[in-house]
Amino acid sequence: MADWRDRIVIDPELCHGKPCIKGTRIWVSLIVDNLAAGASEKEILEAYPSLSPGDVRASLAFAAEMTRERYVDMPLTKTVGS
């Protein structure tokens, strides 16, 4: 994944500040939890048609970054129209 920051946002006014796929209210953790439970990428994309394969890969890249136990510089963003 070239840069998961292009697909994932953290906005304190959206989903209680949890990391989400940009333009959706789909939590990164929901995607990773589904993959961990054995769901295939195809199943996730069918269940959440607003997602793309790149969003699933970005979620995994984000999760991998979080496991490196270091600070991740990610600016908070405001949702337009909130």
N, C-alpha and C positions, 0 to 999 in steps of 0.2 A: 504494500500500500504506500503510494508516494507520500501522501500527507493526509492522515485522518482528520486533521484540523479543518480541511475543506468541507467535510461532511458532518462533523459533530459540533454541537453548540452547548454551552452551559449558560442559561439565562435564569436569574433568580425569580423571574416572573413566569416562567414556563416550567411546568412539571416539578415545581418546588426546587428548582436549581439542579435537577439531576441531568447528567449528560444525555442528550437526545440527538436523533438524526435531524439535521437541519431541515426545516420546513414541515416537520411532523411533531407529534407528541409521543413518538415511539422511543422509549428508553433504550440506551445502549445495553443496559443490564438485561432487559427483556430478551434481546437478540442473543446475547451471550448465554443467558440461562437456557434458552431453547436449544441452542447448539449443544450445550453441556448435557442436556436431557436426552440428546440423541436425535433431535429434529434435523432434517437435512436443510440445506440452503433453499432448495426448491420448495419444501413445505413452508418455510418461513416466508418466502416471497409470495406464495399463494395465500397465506393467512394475512399478510400485510402488503397489499398490492402497491402501496405508495413507496415501498422500498425497492432498491435496486441491488444487484449483486455487489456493487461497489460499497453500498451502505453496510452490508453484512461484513465485508472484508475490513472496512474502516472500524467497525465495532470490535472485531478481533484485534486489530492493530492497537486500538485504544486500550483494550484489556491487557494486551501484552505490555504496553507502555506503563500501565499502572502497576504491574507486577515487578517492575524493575526497582521499586522502592526508592524512587527519587522524585523530586518536585517536577511537576509538569507545568510549564508556563502556558496558560490558556486564558485569554482575556474573557471576562464576562461580557455578554452582549445583551442589548435590550431588544425585545421583540417590537417591531413596528406595529403600531395600532393597539398596543396593550394599554 
